[in-house]
Amino acid sequence: MFEFPTNFLTWADINYNEKFPSYTICHANINNINCYYFFYEISSMQYSMKTNKFTLPSTGNIFIKLKKGYTRTYTASAYDPNLGILYIGTSGGELTLYNIKNLFFKSAFSVI
């Protein structure tokens, strides 16, 4: 299903406000960050999945040469449910912040 191995898989939002809960899971490999939404469809009486990609910044501190250009290597993540922010660490010592609701890159800074 994926071209590259998975670097991390993180549980994000779990919405218990409906009769059937909905779930958000974030996944990254070497060149993509995806967000998967699992939700219950009454019409089909089963859970369905919707996939979205995060918008990624075009530059960073450390790069790995791929056929399509340069990209970050994402290694670890944590989710803050109060802010709706996904914190992702890179192998180059960067911490990047992404907004889960808008699937948008917010900022990146070096921690080393």
Secondary structure, 3 states (H helix, E strand, C coil): CCCCCCCEEEEEEEECCCCCCEEEEEEECCCCEEEEEEEEECCCCEEEEEEEECCCCCCCCCCEEECCEEECCEEEEEEECCCCEEEEEECCCEEEEEECCCCEEEEEEECC
